[in-house]
């Protein structure tokens, strides 16, 4: 496993519970780490890896929305990242600089780490599973009766390889 990181992404955003924060905004710094397969054998091809510019753009989009809590912004970024990329895991820290808490404080931050690698209940190999619903939804041709049978047998979504074995090519 390898990590790709964008550290110190800076944004001016209207996130906070005080009126001044909503009107004037304040400074935020985001550090984002993405776990990916080992870099050995990686081709020199941007389309086959995580594009740093896209990560920055996703964060910028999310930080342009005004809201009360940095936790909410963090969750929004995680959602966008999952939608855009197939990630083994990620860690993200959102920092608010000089938070208005009644005295000098350099920064307040919230950090969360996610492991999206789950063990396939059939072959026991690890695969990326964001959540059960989206996993089943990746197989639109799966007949509801087949899904019900597989869910009963395995208790959760199986990996793409096993899906092909049980229900044929998708
Ligand atoms: Zn499997």
Backbone and ligand atoms as CSV (ligand in chain L), in Angstrom:
chain,resi,resn,atom,element,x,y,z
A,1,UNK,N,N,0.844,-1.198,0.000
A,1,UNK,CA,C,0.000,0.000,0.000
A,1,UNK,C,C,0.883,1.253,0.000
A,2,UNK,N,N,0.436,2.262,-0.737
A,2,UNK,CA,C,1.176,3.525,-0.785
A,2,UNK,C,C,0.204,4.661,-0.449
A,3,UNK,N,N,0.774,5.798,-0.100
A,3,UNK,CA,C,-0.070,6.966,0.203
A,3,UNK,C,C,0.219,8.088,-0.785
A,4,UNK,N,N,-0.841,8.753,-1.191
A,4,UNK,CA,C,-0.714,9.979,-1.966
A,4,UNK,C,C,-1.255,11.082,-1.060
A,5,UNK,N,N,-0.553,12.181,-0.966
A,5,UNK,CA,C,-0.994,13.229,-0.035
A,5,UNK,C,C,-1.008,14.605,-0.679
A,6,UNK,N,N,-1.981,15.385,-0.280
A,6,UNK,CA,C,-1.967,16.817,-0.572
A,6,UNK,C,C,-2.036,17.501,0.781
A,7,UNK,N,N,-0.954,18.113,1.178
A,7,UNK,CA,C,-0.905,18.745,2.495
A,7,UNK,C,C,-0.922,20.257,2.362
A,8,UNK,N,N,-1.619,20.887,3.293
A,8,UNK,CA,C,-1.608,22.345,3.353
A,8,UNK,C,C,-2.411,23.034,2.259
A,9,UNK,N,N,-3.495,22.395,1.812
A,9,UNK,CA,C,-4.380,23.076,0.844
A,9,UNK,C,C,-5.101,24.190,1.602
A,10,UNK,N,N,-4.986,25.399,1.130
A,10,UNK,CA,C,-5.559,26.536,1.861
A,10,UNK,C,C,-6.822,27.064,1.185
A,11,UNK,N,N,-7.798,27.397,2.020
A,11,UNK,CA,C,-9.056,27.931,1.500
A,11,UNK,C,C,-9.568,29.030,2.417
A,12,UNK,N,N,-10.220,30.000,1.819
A,12,UNK,CA,C,-10.958,30.987,2.586
A,12,UNK,C,C,-12.419,30.547,2.493
A,13,UNK,N,N,-13.050,30.251,3.633
A,13,UNK,CA,C,-14.400,29.689,3.566
A,13,UNK,C,C,-15.302,30.246,4.659
A,14,UNK,N,N,-16.592,30.188,4.377
A,14,UNK,CA,C,-17.576,30.684,5.346
A,14,UNK,C,C,-18.137,29.506,6.137
A,15,UNK,N,N,-17.312,29.009,7.027
A,15,UNK,CA,C,-17.712,27.878,7.862
A,15,UNK,C,C,-17.536,28.280,9.315
A,16,UNK,N,N,-18.636,28.258,10.059
A,16,UNK,CA,C,-18.564,28.630,11.470
A,16,UNK,C,C,-19.929,29.015,11.998
A,17,UNK,N,N,-20.045,29.063,13.315
A,17,UNK,CA,C,-21.341,29.373,13.916
A,17,UNK,C,C,-21.515,30.863,14.215
A,18,UNK,N,N,-20.414,31.626,14.190
A,18,UNK,CA,C,-20.519,33.056,14.475
A,18,UNK,C,C,-20.859,33.845,13.207
A,19,UNK,N,N,-21.579,34.960,13.405
A,19,UNK,CA,C,-21.990,35.788,12.263
A,19,UNK,C,C,-20.788,36.232,11.437
A,20,UNK,N,N,-19.719,36.664,12.136
A,20,UNK,CA,C,-18.524,37.155,11.429
A,20,UNK,C,C,-17.937,36.067,10.529
A,21,UNK,N,N,-17.977,34.836,10.994
A,21,UNK,CA,C,-17.431,33.725,10.204
A,21,UNK,C,C,-18.272,33.486,8.947
A,22,UNK,N,N,-19.575,33.726,9.097
A,22,UNK,CA,C,-20.477,33.515,7.967
A,22,UNK,C,C,-20.382,34.644,6.945
A,23,UNK,N,N,-20.087,35.857,7.436
A,23,UNK,CA,C,-20.033,37.011,6.539
A,23,UNK,C,C,-18.637,37.194,5.951
A,24,UNK,N,N,-17.645,37.241,6.841
A,24,UNK,CA,C,-16.268,37.507,6.392
A,24,UNK,C,C,-15.514,36.237,6.006
A,25,UNK,N,N,-15.911,35.123,6.603
A,25,UNK,CA,C,-15.193,33.877,6.352
A,25,UNK,C,C,-13.918,33.805,7.166
A,26,UNK,N,N,-13.263,32.667,7.123
A,26,UNK,CA,C,-11.972,32.517,7.801
A,26,UNK,C,C,-11.082,31.546,7.020
A,27,UNK,N,N,-9.873,31.357,7.564
A,27,UNK,CA,C,-8.877,30.566,6.824
A,27,UNK,C,C,-8.904,29.098,7.255
A,28,UNK,N,N,-8.804,28.221,6.275
A,28,UNK,CA,C,-8.816,26.784,6.544
A,28,UNK,C,C,-7.663,26.107,5.809
A,29,UNK,N,N,-7.182,25.036,6.412
A,29,UNK,CA,C,-6.127,24.240,5.775
A,29,UNK,C,C,-6.575,22.790,5.784
A,30,UNK,N,N,-6.463,22.146,4.640
A,30,UNK,CA,C,-6.854,20.731,4.547
A,30,UNK,C,C,-5.632,19.885,4.194
A,31,UNK,N,N,-5.464,18.805,4.937
A,31,UNK,CA,C,-4.457,17.795,4.604
A,31,UNK,C,C,-5.226,16.534,4.245
A,32,UNK,N,N,-4.911,15.992,3.086
A,32,UNK,CA,C,-5.679,14.832,2.627
A,32,UNK,C,C,-4.720,13.732,2.154
A,33,UNK,N,N,-4.948,12.523,2.644
A,33,UNK,CA,C,-4.085,11.380,2.318
A,33,UNK,C,C,-4.950,10.274,1.739
A,34,UNK,N,N,-4.482,9.704,0.648
A,34,UNK,CA,C,-5.250,8.659,-0.020
A,34,UNK,C,C,-4.384,7.414,-0.112
A,35,UNK,N,N,-4.907,6.277,0.319
A,35,UNK,CA,C,-4.109,5.055,0.188
A,35,UNK,C,C,-4.480,4.354,-1.109
A,36,UNK,N,N,-3.433,3.974,-1.812
A,36,UNK,CA,C,-3.572,3.394,-3.154
A,36,UNK,C,C,-2.707,2.131,-3.237
A,37,UNK,N,N,-2.857,1.324,-4.282
A,37,UNK,CA,C,-1.991,0.156,-4.421
A,37,UNK,C,C,-0.526,0.593,-4.539
A,38,UNK,N,N,0.443,-0.300,-4.238
A,38,UNK,CA,C,1.860,0.060,-4.319
A,38,UNK,C,C,2.209,0.675,-5.667
A,39,UNK,N,N,3.139,1.639,-5.650
A,39,UNK,CA,C,3.446,2.381,-6.870
A,39,UNK,C,C,4.311,1.590,-7.849
A,40,UNK,N,N,4.863,0.438,-7.417
A,40,UNK,CA,C,5.671,-0.375,-8.325
A,40,UNK,C,C,4.820,-0.770,-9.530
A,41,UNK,N,N,5.337,-0.582,-10.714
A,41,UNK,CA,C,4.602,-0.975,-11.910
A,41,UNK,C,C,3.628,0.078,-12.402
A,42,UNK,N,N,3.558,1.209,-11.680
A,42,UNK,CA,C,2.652,2.269,-12.125
A,42,UNK,C,C,3.170,2.862,-13.437
A,43,UNK,N,N,2.253,3.005,-14.393
A,43,UNK,CA,C,2.646,3.587,-15.673
A,43,UNK,C,C,2.693,5.112,-15.555
A,44,UNK,N,N,3.448,5.728,-16.449
A,44,UNK,CA,C,3.572,7.178,-16.437
A,44,UNK,C,C,2.362,7.781,-17.148
A,45,UNK,N,N,1.184,7.513,-16.588
A,45,UNK,CA,C,-0.069,7.876,-17.257
A,45,UNK,C,C,-1.042,8.429,-16.211
A,46,UNK,N,N,-1.322,9.719,-16.320
A,46,UNK,CA,C,-2.172,10.402,-15.339
A,46,UNK,C,C,-3.571,9.799,-15.241
A,47,UNK,N,N,-4.096,9.298,-16.355
A,47,UNK,CA,C,-5.471,8.794,-16.349
A,47,UNK,C,C,-5.607,7.504,-15.540
A,48,UNK,N,N,-4.470,6.872,-15.225
A,48,UNK,CA,C,-4.530,5.609,-14.497
A,48,UNK,C,C,-4.230,5.769,-13.010
A,49,UNK,N,N,-4.134,6.998,-12.561
A,49,UNK,CA,C,-3.847,7.214,-11.141
A,49,UNK,C,C,-4.755,8.306,-10.595
A,50,UNK,N,N,-4.477,8.710,-9.367
A,50,UNK,CA,C,-5.259,9.766,-8.724
A,50,UNK,C,C,-4.698,11.112,-9.185
A,51,UNK,N,N,-5.573,11.939,-9.721
A,51,UNK,CA,C,-5.152,13.251,-10.211
A,51,UNK,C,C,-5.199,14.275,-9.064
A,52,UNK,N,N,-4.041,14.819,-8.691
A,52,UNK,CA,C,-3.965,15.766,-7.562
A,52,UNK,C,C,-4.843,16.991,-7.791
A,53,UNK,N,N,-4.860,17.429,-9.046
A,53,UNK,CA,C,-5.637,18.620,-9.385
A,53,UNK,C,C,-7.127,18.380,-9.124
A,54,UNK,N,N,-7.579,17.163,-9.419
A,54,UNK,CA,C,-8.984,16.820,-9.177
A,54,UNK,C,C,-9.279,16.839,-7.681
A,55,UNK,N,N,-8.364,16.328,-6.875
A,55,UNK,CA,C,-8.558,16.332,-5.420
A,55,UNK,C,C,-8.710,17.772,-4.924
A,56,UNK,N,N,-7.807,18.632,-5.371
A,56,UNK,CA,C,-7.863,20.028,-4.944
A,56,UNK,C,C,-9.192,20.663,-5.350
A,57,UNK,N,N,-9.601,20.376,-6.588
A,57,UNK,CA,C,-10.841,20.947,-7.109
A,57,UNK,C,C,-12.053,20.485,-6.282
A,58,UNK,N,N,-12.077,19.206,-5.918
A,58,UNK,CA,C,-13.188,18.673,-5.117
A,58,UNK,C,C,-13.247,19.363,-3.750
A,59,UNK,N,N,-12.083,19.568,-3.146
A,59,UNK,CA,C,-12.034,20.245,-1.845
A,59,UNK,C,C,-12.519,21.688,-1.981
A,60,UNK,N,N,-12.064,22.346,-3.042
A,60,UNK,CA,C,-12.441,23.744,-3.285
A,60,UNK,C,C,-13.959,23.884,-3.453
A,61,UNK,N,N,-14.534,22.968,-4.217
A,61,UNK,CA,C,-15.989,22.984,-4.421
A,61,UNK,C,C,-16.722,22.875,-3.088
A,62,UNK,N,N,-16.296,21.936,-2.272
A,62,UNK,CA,C,-16.963,21.689,-1.001
A,62,UNK,C,C,-16.771,22.869,-0.045
A,63,UNK,N,N,-15.585,23.457,-0.061
A,63,UNK,CA,C,-15.296,24.580,0.848
A,63,UNK,C,C,-15.974,25.879,0.396
A,64,UNK,N,N,-16.512,25.898,-0.804
A,64,UNK,CA,C,-17.188,27.115,-1.274
A,64,UNK,C,C,-18.609,27.218,-0.721
A,65,UNK,N,N,-19.077,26.139,-0.084
A,65,UNK,CA,C,-20.422,26.172,0.507
A,65,UNK,C,C,-20.350,26.700,1.925
A,66,UNK,N,N,-21.280,27.601,2.266
A,66,UNK,CA,C,-21.247,28.106,3.637
A,66,UNK,C,C,-22.009,27.139,4.548
A,67,UNK,N,N,-21.470,26.924,5.732
A,67,UNK,CA,C,-22.067,25.978,6.685
A,67,UNK,C,C,-21.529,26.255,8.081
A,68,UNK,N,N,-22.064,25.542,9.053
A,68,UNK,CA,C,-21.677,25.806,10.449
A,68,UNK,C,C,-20.457,25.000,10.900
A,69,UNK,N,N,-20.368,23.740,10.508
A,69,UNK,CA,C,-19.365,22.853,11.095
A,69,UNK,C,C,-18.310,22.362,10.106
A,70,UNK,N,N,-17.048,22.309,10.567
A,70,UNK,CA,C,-15.995,21.772,9.696
A,70,UNK,C,C,-16.192,20.266,9.493
A,71,UNK,N,N,-16.835,19.608,10.456
A,71,UNK,CA,C,-17.123,18.175,10.300
A,71,UNK,C,C,-17.995,17.934,9.063
A,72,UNK,N,N,-18.928,18.859,8.854
A,72,UNK,CA,C,-19.847,18.724,7.727
A,72,UNK,C,C,-19.094,18.890,6.407
A,73,UNK,N,N,-18.156,19.825,6.384
A,73,UNK,CA,C,-17.339,20.021,5.182
A,73,UNK,C,C,-16.484,18.779,4.931
A,74,UNK,N,N,-15.912,18.236,6.005
A,74,UNK,CA,C,-15.080,17.033,5.892
A,74,UNK,C,C,-15.881,15.880,5.267
A,75,UNK,N,N,-17.086,15.678,5.767
A,75,UNK,CA,C,-17.910,14.588,5.228
A,75,UNK,C,C,-18.248,14.801,3.762
A,76,UNK,N,N,-18.477,16.049,3.395
A,76,UNK,CA,C,-18.786,16.362,2.004
A,76,UNK,C,C,-17.617,16.025,1.086
A,77,UNK,N,N,-16.403,16.320,1.551
A,77,UNK,CA,C,-15.211,16.018,0.750
A,77,UNK,C,C,-15.039,14.500,0.605
A,78,UNK,N,N,-15.252,13.781,1.698
A,78,UNK,CA,C,-15.125,12.308,1.655
A,78,UNK,C,C,-16.116,11.742,0.633
A,79,UNK,N,N,-17.324,12.253,0.659
A,79,UNK,CA,C,-18.360,11.781,-0.266
A,79,UNK,C,C,-17.944,12.031,-1.722
A,80,UNK,N,N,-17.442,13.220,-1.982
A,80,UNK,CA,C,-17.008,13.550,-3.347
A,80,UNK,C,C,-15.828,12.680,-3.770
A,81,UNK,N,N,-14.888,12.441,-2.870
A,81,UNK,CA,C,-13.715,11.616,-3.180
A,81,UNK,C,C,-14.136,10.184,-3.531
A,82,UNK,N,N,-15.072,9.641,-2.756
A,82,UNK,CA,C,-15.537,8.271,-3.003
A,82,UNK,C,C,-16.258,8.171,-4.337
A,83,UNK,N,N,-16.981,9.239,-4.656
A,83,UNK,CA,C,-17.714,9.257,-5.920
A,83,UNK,C,C,-16.752,9.315,-7.110
A,84,UNK,N,N,-15.639,10.033,-6.917
A,84,UNK,CA,C,-14.711,10.276,-8.023
A,84,UNK,C,C,-13.687,9.152,-8.217
A,85,UNK,N,N,-13.230,8.577,-7.089
A,85,UNK,CA,C,-12.123,7.616,-7.170
A,85,UNK,C,C,-12.468,6.285,-6.508
A,86,UNK,N,N,-11.729,5.247,-6.914
A,86,UNK,CA,C,-11.773,3.974,-6.211
A,86,UNK,C,C,-10.633,4.010,-5.193
A,87,UNK,N,N,-10.960,4.204,-3.928
A,87,UNK,CA,C,-9.939,4.397,-2.908
A,87,UNK,C,C,-9.866,3.219,-1.957
A,88,UNK,N,N,-8.648,2.808,-1.613
A,88,UNK,CA,C,-8.496,1.761,-0.600
A,88,UNK,C,C,-8.755,2.346,0.784
A,89,UNK,N,N,-8.410,3.602,0.929
A,89,UNK,CA,C,-8.634,4.268,2.212
A,89,UNK,C,C,-8.271,5.728,2.092
A,90,UNK,N,N,-8.638,6.498,3.070
A,90,UNK,CA,C,-8.206,7.892,3.076
A,90,UNK,C,C,-8.187,8.466,4.485
A,91,UNK,N,N,-7.378,9.511,4.648
A,91,UNK,CA,C,-7.327,10.220,5.917
A,91,UNK,C,C,-7.430,11.701,5.572
A,92,UNK,N,N,-8.213,12.416,6.331
A,92,UNK,CA,C,-8.387,13.834,6.026
A,92,UNK,C,C,-8.436,14.637,7.322
A,93,UNK,N,N,-7.779,15.791,7.288
A,93,UNK,CA,C,-7.787,16.700,8.428
A,93,UNK,C,C,-8.188,18.079,7.917
A,94,UNK,N,N,-9.208,18.657,8.529
A,94,UNK,CA,C,-9.635,20.014,8.166
A,94,UNK,C,C,-9.341,20.917,9.354
A,95,UNK,N,N,-8.495,21.930,9.108
A,95,UNK,CA,C,-8.092,22.846,10.189
A,95,UNK,C,C,-8.675,24.229,9.985
A,96,UNK,N,N,-9.185,24.796,11.049
A,96,UNK,CA,C,-9.621,26.204,11.010
A,96,UNK,C,C,-8.553,27.004,11.743
A,97,UNK,N,N,-7.968,27.991,11.068
A,97,UNK,CA,C,-6.924,28.802,11.688
A,97,UNK,C,C,-7.541,29.910,12.540
A,98,UNK,N,N,-6.905,30.180,13.676
A,98,UNK,CA,C,-7.363,31.233,14.593
A,98,UNK,C,C,-8.864,31.178,14.862
A,99,UNK,N,N,-9.365,30.061,15.372
A,99,UNK,CA,C,-10.804,29.954,15.635
A,99,UNK,C,C,-11.232,30.933,16.729
A,100,UNK,N,N,-12.403,31.548,16.584
A,100,UNK,CA,C,-12.868,32.524,17.573
A,100,UNK,C,C,-13.416,31.836,18.820
A,101,UNK,N,N,-12.523,31.520,19.753
A,101,UNK,CA,C,-12.970,30.819,20.963
A,101,UNK,C,C,-12.737,31.651,22.225
A,102,UNK,N,N,-12.481,32.949,22.037
A,102,UNK,CA,C,-12.341,33.833,23.187
A,102,UNK,C,C,-10.915,34.050,23.653
A,103,UNK,N,N,-9.950,33.521,22.924
A,103,UNK,CA,C,-8.543,33.702,23.278
A,103,UNK,C,C,-7.677,33.198,22.153
A,104,UNK,N,N,-6.349,33.398,22.278
A,104,UNK,CA,C,-5.463,32.991,21.176
A,104,UNK,C,C,-5.332,31.470,21.032
A,105,UNK,N,N,-5.818,30.964,19.940
A,105,UNK,CA,C,-5.691,29.537,19.604
A,105,UNK,C,C,-5.238,29.461,18.155
A,106,UNK,N,N,-4.163,28.757,17.892
A,106,UNK,CA,C,-3.601,28.707,16.538
A,106,UNK,C,C,-4.553,28.039,15.555
A,107,UNK,N,N,-5.091,26.902,15.963
A,107,UNK,CA,C,-5.976,26.193,15.041
A,107,UNK,C,C,-6.822,25.161,15.762
A,108,UNK,N,N,-7.984,24.888,15.172
A,108,UNK,CA,C,-8.844,23.809,15.658
A,108,UNK,C,C,-8.996,22.860,14.479
A,109,UNK,N,N,-8.914,21.568,14.723
A,109,UNK,CA,C,-9.061,20.682,13.581
A,109,UNK,C,C,-9.813,19.408,13.902
A,110,UNK,N,N,-10.344,18.815,12.854
A,110,UNK,CA,C,-11.010,17.527,12.969
A,110,UNK,C,C,-10.388,16.605,11.923
A,111,UNK,N,N,-10.119,15.377,12.347
A,111,UNK,CA,C,-9.473,14.423,11.440
A,111,UNK,C,C,-10.247,13.113,11.462
A,112,UNK,N,N,-10.310,12.476,10.307
A,112,UNK,CA,C,-10.985,11.183,10.254
A,112,UNK,C,C,-10.249,10.280,9.275
A,113,UNK,N,N,-10.233,8.987,9.615
A,113,UNK,CA,C,-9.544,8.013,8.760
A,113,UNK,C,C,-10.536,6.935,8.340
A,114,UNK,N,N,-10.424,6.507,7.089
A,114,UNK,CA,C,-11.351,5.514,6.554
A,114,UNK,C,C,-10.587,4.360,5.920
A,115,UNK,N,N,-11.039,3.164,6.178
A,115,UNK,CA,C,-10.489,1.981,5.523
A,115,UNK,C,C,-11.618,1.367,4.696
A,116,UNK,N,N,-11.481,1.445,3.381
A,116,UNK,CA,C,-12.554,0.948,2.514
A,116,UNK,C,C,-12.316,-0.495,2.064
A,117,UNK,N,N,-11.218,-1.107,2.528
A,117,UNK,CA,C,-10.919,-2.473,2.119
A,117,UNK,C,C,-11.645,-3.459,3.042
A,118,UNK,N,N,-12.492,-4.279,2.425
A,118,UNK,CA,C,-13.234,-5.274,3.195
A,118,UNK,C,C,-12.910,-6.658,2.657
A,119,UNK,N,N,-13.108,-7.650,3.504
A,119,UNK,CA,C,-12.853,-9.020,3.063
A,119,UNK,C,C,-14.087,-9.560,2.357
A,120,UNK,N,N,-13.881,-10.126,1.181
A,120,UNK,CA,C,-15.001,-10.718,0.446
A,120,UNK,C,C,-15.480,-11.948,1.224
A,121,UNK,N,N,-16.793,-12.007,1.529
A,121,UNK,CA,C,-17.288,-13.127,2.321
A,121,UNK,C,C,-17.211,-14.471,1.573
A,122,UNK,N,N,-16.933,-14.433,0.276
A,122,UNK,CA,C,-16.838,-15.679,-0.488
A,122,UNK,C,C,-15.381,-16.138,-0.632
A,123,UNK,N,N,-14.530,-15.326,-1.276
A,123,UNK,CA,C,-13.149,-15.767,-1.550
A,123,UNK,C,C,-12.157,-15.311,-0.487
A,124,UNK,N,N,-12.600,-14.467,0.433
A,124,UNK,CA,C,-11.770,-13.961,1.544
A,124,UNK,C,C,-10.680,-12.982,1.106
A,125,UNK,N,N,-10.689,-12.605,-0.179
A,125,UNK,CA,C,-9.717,-11.597,-0.620
A,125,UNK,C,C,-10.264,-10.210,-0.292
A,126,UNK,N,N,-9.348,-9.247,-0.142
A,126,UNK,CA,C,-9.772,-7.882,0.175
A,126,UNK,C,C,-10.211,-7.155,-1.098
A,127,UNK,N,N,-11.261,-6.392,-0.975
A,127,UNK,CA,C,-11.702,-5.569,-2.104
A,127,UNK,C,C,-12.286,-4.266,-1.565
A,128,UNK,N,N,-12.419,-3.272,-2.463
A,128,UNK,CA,C,-12.926,-1.971,-2.037
A,128,UNK,C,C,-14.449,-2.029,-1.910
A,129,UNK,N,N,-14.921,-1.689,-0.720
A,129,UNK,CA,C,-16.371,-1.682,-0.492
A,129,UNK,C,C,-16.727,-0.418,0.286
A,130,UNK,N,N,-17.367,0.551,-0.397
A,130,UNK,CA,C,-17.727,1.798,0.275
A,130,UNK,C,C,-18.918,1.581,1.211
A,131,UNK,N,N,-19.947,0.977,0.696
A,131,UNK,CA,C,-21.074,0.584,1.535
A,131,UNK,C,C,-21.864,-0.477,0.786
A,132,UNK,N,N,-22.625,-1.238,1.512
A,132,UNK,CA,C,-23.306,-2.393,0.915
A,132,UNK,C,C,-24.200,-2.008,-0.270
A,133,UNK,N,N,-24.967,-0.934,-0.107
A,133,UNK,CA,C,-25.912,-0.576,-1.178
A,133,UNK,C,C,-25.210,-0.227,-2.486
A,134,UNK,N,N,-24.163,0.631,-2.389
A,134,UNK,CA,C,-23.488,1.038,-3.620
A,134,UNK,C,C,-22.769,-0.148,-4.249
A,135,UNK,N,N,-22.343,-1.108,-3.407
A,135,UNK,CA,C,-21.647,-2.288,-3.931
A,135,UNK,C,C,-22.576,-3.127,-4.791
A,136,UNK,N,N,-23.766,-3.401,-4.303
A,136,UNK,CA,C,-24.722,-4.172,-5.099
A,136,UNK,C,C,-25.132,-3.385,-6.336
A,137,UNK,N,N,-25.218,-2.069,-6.185
A,137,UNK,CA,C,-25.656,-1.228,-7.300
A,137,UNK,C,C,-24.666,-1.222,-8.456
A,138,UNK,N,N,-23.419,-1.655,-8.179
A,138,UNK,CA,C,-22.424,-1.722,-9.256
A,138,UNK,C,C,-22.787,-2.807,-10.265
A,139,UNK,N,N,-23.761,-3.629,-9.905
A,139,UNK,CA,C,-24.136,-4.738,-10.786
A,139,UNK,C,C,-25.614,-4.614,-11.173
A,140,UNK,N,N,-25.893,-3.670,-12.072
A,140,UNK,CA,C,-27.291,-3.361,-12.399
A,140,UNK,C,C,-28.057,-4.525,-13.033
A,141,UNK,N,N,-27.320,-5.475,-13.612
A,141,UNK,CA,C,-28.014,-6.603,-14.252
A,141,UNK,C,C,-28.304,-7.759,-13.296
A,142,UNK,N,N,-27.897,-7.562,-12.057
A,142,UNK,CA,C,-28.113,-8.622,-11.079
A,142,UNK,C,C,-29.608,-8.756,-10.776
A,143,UNK,N,N,-30.138,-9.930,-11.005
A,143,UNK,CA,C,-31.564,-10.164,-10.769
A,143,UNK,C,C,-31.856,-10.090,-9.267
A,144,UNK,N,N,-32.964,-9.448,-8.883
A,144,UNK,CA,C,-33.275,-9.325,-7.445
A,144,UNK,C,C,-33.263,-10.665,-6.712
A,145,UNK,N,N,-33.722,-11.722,-7.374
A,145,UNK,CA,C,-33.744,-13.042,-6.728
A,145,UNK,C,C,-32.324,-13.553,-6.491
A,146,UNK,N,N,-31.429,-13.277,-7.470
A,146,UNK,CA,C,-30.025,-13.695,-7.311
A,146,UNK,C,C,-29.380,-12.928,-6.165
A,147,UNK,N,N,-29.676,-11.633,-6.116
A,147,UNK,CA,C,-29.107,-10.808,-5.045
A,147,UNK,C,C,-29.569,-11.319,-3.683
A,148,UNK,N,N,-30.858,-11.627,-3.592
A,148,UNK,CA,C,-31.412,-12.109,-2.331
A,148,UNK,C,C,-30.717,-13.405,-1.910
A,149,UNK,N,N,-30.513,-14.276,-2.905
A,149,UNK,CA,C,-29.852,-15.559,-2.644
A,149,UNK,C,C,-28.415,-15.324,-2.145
A,150,UNK,N,N,-27.694,-14.426,-2.840
A,150,UNK,CA,C,-26.301,-14.154,-2.473
A,150,UNK,C,C,-26.208,-13.483,-1.093
A,151,UNK,N,N,-27.143,-12.568,-0.837
A,151,UNK,CA,C,-27.143,-11.881,0.463
A,151,UNK,C,C,-27.385,-12.867,1.593
A,152,UNK,N,N,-28.316,-13.808,1.343
A,152,UNK,CA,C,-28.638,-14.803,2.370
A,152,UNK,C,C,-27.429,-15.721,2.598
A,153,UNK,N,N,-26.769,-16.083,1.492
A,153,UNK,CA,C,-25.651,-17.025,1.593
A,153,UNK,C,C,-24.403,-16.383,2.208
A,154,UNK,N,N,-24.138,-15.110,1.819
A,154,UNK,CA,C,-22.872,-14.500,2.245
A,154,UNK,C,C,-23.028,-13.372,3.269
A,155,UNK,N,N,-24.229,-12.882,3.464
A,155,UNK,CA,C,-24.449,-11.843,4.467
A,155,UNK,C,C,-24.021,-10.447,4.042
A,156,UNK,N,N,-23.513,-10.320,2.817
A,156,UNK,CA,C,-23.098,-9.005,2.345
A,156,UNK,C,C,-22.580,-9.123,0.934
A,157,UNK,N,N,-22.172,-7.974,0.375
A,157,UNK,CA,C,-21.746,-7.991,-1.016
A,157,UNK,C,C,-20.417,-8.735,-1.191
A,158,UNK,N,N,-20.355,-9.501,-2.274
A,158,UNK,CA,C,-19.127,-10.227,-2.603
A,158,UNK,C,C,-18.334,-9.401,-3.616
A,159,UNK,N,N,-17.071,-9.775,-3.841
A,159,UNK,CA,C,-16.222,-8.979,-4.733
A,159,UNK,C,C,-16.640,-9.186,-6.196
A,160,UNK,N,N,-16.096,-8.323,-7.072
A,160,UNK,CA,C,-16.473,-8.389,-8.487
A,160,UNK,C,C,-16.123,-9.742,-9.108
A,161,UNK,N,N,-14.973,-10.302,-8.742
A,161,UNK,CA,C,-14.566,-11.603,-9.295
A,161,UNK,C,C,-15.564,-12.688,-8.928
A,162,UNK,N,N,-15.955,-12.711,-7.672
A,162,UNK,CA,C,-16.907,-13.733,-7.222
A,162,UNK,C,C,-18.273,-13.502,-7.865
A,163,UNK,N,N,-18.628,-12.240,-8.042
A,163,UNK,CA,C,-19.917,-11.929,-8.661
A,163,UNK,C,C,-19.986,-12.555,-10.050
A,164,UNK,N,N,-18.882,-12.455,-10.777
A,164,UNK,CA,C,-18.835,-13.049,-12.127
A,164,UNK,C,C,-18.993,-14.562,-12.025
A,165,UNK,N,N,-18.348,-15.164,-11.031
A,165,UNK,CA,C,-18.434,-16.609,-10.854
A,165,UNK,C,C,-19.873,-17.049,-10.590
A,166,UNK,N,N,-20.579,-16.262,-9.763
A,166,UNK,CA,C,-21.925,-16.694,-9.347
A,166,UNK,C,C,-23.027,-16.288,-10.321
A,167,UNK,N,N,-22.899,-15.115,-10.914
A,167,UNK,CA,C,-24.020,-14.656,-11.736
A,167,UNK,C,C,-23.608,-14.388,-13.178
A,168,UNK,N,N,-22.396,-14.759,-13.552
A,168,UNK,CA,C,-21.969,-14.575,-14.926
A,168,UNK,C,C,-21.396,-13.206,-15.190
A,169,UNK,N,N,-20.926,-13.013,-16.376
A,169,UNK,CA,C,-20.279,-11.751,-16.757
A,169,UNK,C,C,-21.274,-10.593,-16.660
A,170,UNK,N,N,-20.781,-9.490,-16.081
A,170,UNK,CA,C,-21.695,-8.356,-15.879
A,170,UNK,C,C,-21.583,-7.374,-17.046
L,1,ZN,ZN,ZN,-14.562,-12.687,-3.718
